[in-house]
Amino acid sequence: MTLYEELVGPAKVKEWISEEELVTEGLAKKVRSTNKLQSDNLAKFDIHMRSVKEAARDTMERYAKAKKDTNQYSGERLIC
């Protein structure tokens, strides 16, 4: 939320929903797994991932730009 507020602006609604609600509302297929993605296995297939911090910032920057450019975001809930 801090990154969202920094790049986009104050959130209108800060409502956290449970994993079960995500599934119930059709926003996720199942409750998340507790398995860890092994980067060693990814390297075997020449798959390289950027850090979560870098990916989250990039996503929020693009979202903020799109929101500013279109000014059409009318959703009442931000789901992270």
Residue pairs with C-beta under 8 A, 6 or more apart in sequence:
1 11
1 14
1 80
3 56
3 57
3 60
4 11
4 60
4 78
4 80
5 11
6 60
7 57
7 60
7 61
7 63
7 64
8 60
8 63
8 64
8 67
11 78
12 76
13 76
13 77
13 78
14 78
15 77
17 25
17 79
19 28
19 31
19 32
20 31
22 28
22 31
22 79
23 29
23 30
23 31
27 79
39 49
42 48
42 49
49 55
67 73
